[in-house]
Amino acid sequence: QVQLVESGGGLVQPGGSLRLACVASGSISHFYAMGWFRQAPGKEREWVAAIRDSRDPNYRNSLKDRFTILRDNAKNTVLLEMNNLRPEDTAVYYCAAKATPTSPYEIWGQGTQVTVSS
């Protein structure tokens, strides 16, 4: 089974940027969608963005002006570029994969911590 490993998290000041990377141990080309989720302390996990192919990204409405999801099947990588970060973006960010349009996200990474604070 493919494993997902996230990286790129860290501490950033408000207004700053981060690029998260999700690297798979095998091919991701067969996955229907790759997604990013986040979970803030004391809150439920929420969907951030997903991409079916390089031309079909979808975003949480409140984030679409600041976040960009990119998928590179050749490199088995999914990126999440985050700009103008706010303290409320602080969370553990997870990468996930789903096989079909109707299946749940079945494969998850371990997460990477993003902290936005001055």
N, C-alpha and C positions, 0 to 999 in steps of 0.2 A: 504494500500500500504506500502511496506517495505520502511523504511527510512534508510539512510546511514549517519554515523557520523564519520568523520575523526579526528584523533588526532596524536600527536607525532611531530608536527612541532616545529620550534624554530630557534634560532640563533646558528650557528655552524661555526667554523673556517674552512678555506680551508684545505682539506685533511681529515676532520672529517667525522663522520658517523651519520646517523639518521635512525630510524625505524618508519615509518608511519603505523598507523593502521586504518582500516575501519571496523567499527562494524555495522552490520545490526540489525534492530529492529525485524526482522523475518528471516525465512529460506532463504538462498541464493542458496540452492542446485539445485533449478529449473532454475536458471539463466544460460543461455548458456555461458556467459562470464562475468567476472568482470574485470574492467580496472582502470588504473590510468592515469590521464591527468594532465597537468600543464599549468599555464598561468603566464607569466612574465609581468611586467609592460610595457604597450605599445605594447605588442605582442599578437598574436592570441593564443588561447588555442591549445596545441599540445598533441598528444597521447604519453604516456610514455611506458606503458606496459599493457598486458592483459593476462588473464589466463582462459582457458576453464575448466580444471580440474587440479588436482595437478601435472599432468605429462605433461602439454602442455602450458608452458609459452611462451609468445612472447614479444619482446622488440624493442623499437626504436633502430635502428642500433648503433647510437652514444652512447647509454647508456648501452648496454647489458653487457659490461665488468664490470660495476660498480653497477648496480641496480639488485635486485632480487625480484620477485613477488611471493608471497605464498598465497595459498587459503586453508582455513580450514572450510569446510562446517559444521562440527559438532559444531564449535564455531561461525558460521555466521560471519567470519572474513576474511579480506584480508589484507595482510601486504605488505609493500614496503620497502625493506632494501636498503639503499643508502650509498655507500662507496666512499671514496676519493672525497668528494664533492668539487665542484668548484663554484666560484662566479656566473657563468652562469647558475647554477642550481637553483638560487634564483627565486622563483615563489610561487604562491598559487597552492597547489596540491589537486586534486579532485579525489574522488573515484566514480565509476559509474557502472551500471549494465545494461546488455542487455539480452532480453528474448530469442531471436532466432538468427540464423546466419545472417539473412537479416534485422533485426530490428535495429534501432539506439540505442545508449545508452539512455535509457529512465528515469532512476532513478539516481539522482546525490546527492552527499553530499554537504555540505556547504563550504568545503575546509579547508585546514590548511596551514598556511604560513611557508615557509622554506626560511631562509635567510642565505646565506653563505658569511661571511665577516670576515676580521681580525680586 
